[in-house]
Amino acid sequence: MKPKTCRKILNIITSVGLCVVLLANIPPLNFIRKEIVACVALLAIGGLILGFIFLRCPHCKKLLNFLWSSQSICHNCGARLDEDDSKS
């Protein structure tokens, strides 16, 4: 999986998690607050696992930075992340 695709998926997971947290604060849904918190925890753990597995440089396979979404160069090997391997 390309780093850009993985970052998009992680952003979607984060957005869904934030929406679910907002749902937990609606008064009529107070009776399922524990389930909502468990759902958000599962989303967070799943996002971290996804990031650790797939958010890697396609050239040196080292882990990329989770927080830097505009990273275009690997800090380990210096290769550009948006290049295709087929062009080389």
Phi, psi and omega in degrees: 000137179287148180302323180296319178294318179297319179296322178297317179296318178297323177294321178294316178300318179296317180297317179296319178299318178295321178296321179293322177297319177296323177296327181294339182267002176281125185308318180296343182260014181298332183289343177245025182299320180297319179293322179293318178296321177296321178297316179294320178297318177295320177298317181295315179295318177298320178295319178295317178297315178302316180296316181292330180277314191253344183273072184229155177294132180290346183264308183256354178064021176276152180294134178269168181288130179290324190274340187263094186283343181259019180295123180242353179230134177290131181282348180271310184250347178083005181282150177285138184274341183267000177281146174272147177292337182288339180284335182285000000 
